[in-house]
Amino acid sequence: MLYVDADACPVRAEAERVATRHGAAVRMVSNGGIRPSRNPLVEIVIVPEGPDAADLWIADRAGAGDVVVTQDIPLAARCVAGGARVLKPNGERLDHANVGQALATRDLMTDLRAADPFRQGGGRAFSKADRARFLDALEREMRAAARHSGTGHTP
């Protein structure tokens, strides 16, 4: 199963395309506002408005043999702890070896922004190279998840 934290996710179409090639079901989880897919493998899951509702829905379901796409580091940490394979939309893999550091960095940056309300800017813009890295990384993770679960189609 592929879970996509779909709110503001720049690689929904790419995730659907790779999952379809593997014959894997996809859950696009959102607070609303994303277009339905005609693809029978894709289910659009609309969660209630509220803080972290989509994250909680995914974290409660994702486990070993699943792949999760999210930019949300706390969600990634929960999914990694549950045995899921996690990718950020830029193709960066989060796992037991690096998710703790990513969480600590996120917390530090949150504290720095809170200490300086005039701090401007954020991360760099999402690029074609990020999209390409994501496609390559998702292909690898889908193959690895299929091997781990003993199910799924790998061309």
Wavefront OBJ file of the C-alpha trace (Angstrom):
o trace
v 0.000 0.000 0.000
v 1.169 3.519 -0.775
v -0.034 6.282 1.530
v 0.347 9.877 0.343
v -0.001 12.817 2.719
v -1.715 14.619 -0.141
v -2.285 18.152 1.167
v 0.263 20.366 -0.611
v 2.103 17.312 -1.962
v 3.845 18.211 -5.233
v 4.255 14.593 -6.411
v 0.746 13.101 -6.208
v 0.588 12.315 -9.939
v 4.050 10.742 -9.898
v 3.180 8.627 -6.849
v 0.013 7.399 -8.553
v 1.913 6.553 -11.744
v 4.616 4.516 -9.980
v 2.119 2.711 -7.737
v -0.030 1.827 -10.750
v 3.002 0.346 -12.510
v 3.460 -1.872 -9.446
v -0.231 -2.715 -9.116
v -0.247 -1.194 -5.631
v -3.223 0.429 -3.959
v -2.851 4.125 -3.136
v -4.516 6.142 -0.387
v -4.342 9.894 -1.032
v -5.161 11.356 2.371
v -6.284 14.973 2.570
v -8.457 17.491 4.386
v -10.170 18.020 1.040
v -9.593 19.981 -2.107
v -7.828 17.367 -4.231
v -9.296 16.012 -7.415
v -10.568 12.453 -7.476
v -8.711 9.976 -9.622
v -10.304 7.677 -12.179
v -7.662 5.091 -11.352
v -9.319 2.133 -9.557
v -6.161 1.638 -7.456
v -6.442 5.145 -5.983
v -8.711 5.956 -3.069
v -9.114 9.578 -2.024
v -9.506 9.677 1.754
v -10.954 12.915 3.098
v -10.357 13.349 6.812
v -12.103 15.899 9.032
v -10.636 19.375 9.347
v -8.348 19.671 12.289
v -4.752 19.638 13.301
v -2.909 16.574 12.078
v -6.064 14.633 11.123
v -4.499 13.320 7.900
v -1.266 12.507 9.724
v -3.077 10.545 12.412
v -5.097 8.619 9.821
v -1.950 7.575 7.970
v 0.093 6.812 11.103
v -2.678 4.573 12.459
v -2.640 2.437 9.295
v 0.853 2.430 7.780
v 3.143 -0.422 8.727
v 5.603 -2.979 7.424
v 5.327 -3.432 3.666
v 3.808 0.043 3.167
v 5.362 3.143 1.654
v 4.452 6.632 2.907
v 5.083 9.914 1.086
v 5.110 12.933 3.389
v 6.910 16.171 4.148
v 5.737 15.999 7.752
v 8.653 14.857 9.918
v 6.639 13.838 13.024
v 4.384 11.727 10.773
v 7.467 10.237 9.125
v 8.895 9.334 12.544
v 5.682 7.561 13.558
v 5.521 5.654 10.266
v 9.182 4.607 10.464
v 8.583 3.394 14.032
v 5.650 1.364 12.701
v 7.840 -0.315 10.078
v 6.788 1.652 6.974
v 9.197 2.946 4.347
v 9.046 6.763 4.168
v 9.976 9.214 1.420
v 9.842 12.968 1.299
v 8.589 14.469 -1.998
v 12.167 15.386 -2.913
v 13.141 11.694 -2.839
v 14.910 11.770 0.532
v 14.371 8.520 2.425
v 13.650 8.723 6.138
v 14.497 5.645 8.177
v 15.604 4.557 11.641
v 19.104 5.924 10.980
v 18.096 9.503 10.113
v 14.535 10.278 11.212
v 15.615 11.240 14.736
v 18.060 13.796 13.350
v 15.391 15.119 10.960
v 12.971 15.501 13.871
v 15.595 17.306 15.991
v 16.410 19.664 13.101
v 12.721 20.378 12.562
v 12.261 21.173 16.243
v 15.329 23.432 16.253
v 14.084 25.345 13.205
v 10.651 25.734 14.820
v 12.327 27.196 17.915
v 14.475 29.559 15.814
v 11.441 30.824 13.907
v 9.568 31.367 17.170
v 12.502 33.313 18.628
v 12.748 35.603 15.580
v 9.292 36.417 14.192
v 10.881 38.593 11.481
v 12.923 35.736 10.060
v 12.141 35.537 6.350
v 12.316 32.745 3.855
v 12.099 29.040 4.035
v 13.391 26.170 1.996
v 14.286 26.288 -1.636
v 11.677 25.805 -4.360
v 10.727 22.298 -5.484
v 12.675 21.519 -8.672
v 12.655 19.138 -11.624
v 15.675 17.437 -10.046
v 13.656 16.886 -6.841
v 10.862 15.324 -8.907
v 13.324 13.047 -10.716
v 14.941 11.986 -7.413
v 11.479 11.248 -6.013
v 10.546 9.055 -8.987
v 13.769 7.041 -8.686
v 13.443 6.723 -4.916
v 9.772 5.705 -5.041
v 10.545 3.044 -7.633
v 13.220 1.587 -5.306
v 10.965 1.758 -2.241
v 8.009 0.138 -4.009
v 10.243 -2.737 -5.136
v 11.702 -3.114 -1.637
v 8.251 -3.002 -0.022
v 6.982 -5.673 -2.412
v 9.951 -7.902 -1.554
v 9.461 -7.313 2.178
v 5.734 -8.077 2.140
v 6.023 -10.923 -0.336
v 3.170 -9.400 -2.336
v 2.778 -6.880 -5.039
v 3.815 -6.728 -8.621
v 7.288 -5.739 -9.674
v 7.820 -5.507 -13.420
l 1 2 3 4 5 6 7 8 9 10 11 12 13 14 15 16 17 18 19 20 21 22 23 24 25 26 27 28 29 30 31 32 33 34 35 36 37 38 39 40 41 42 43 44 45 46 47 48 49 50 51 52 53 54 55 56 57 58 59 60 61 62 63 64 65 66 67 68 69 70 71 72 73 74 75 76 77 78 79 80 81 82 83 84 85 86 87 88 89 90 91 92 93 94 95 96 97 98 99 100 101 102 103 104 105 106 107 108 109 110 111 112 113 114 115 116 117 118 119 120 121 122 123 124 125 126 127 128 129 130 131 132 133 134 135 136 137 138 139 140 141 142 143 144 145 146 147 148 149 150 151 152 153 154 155
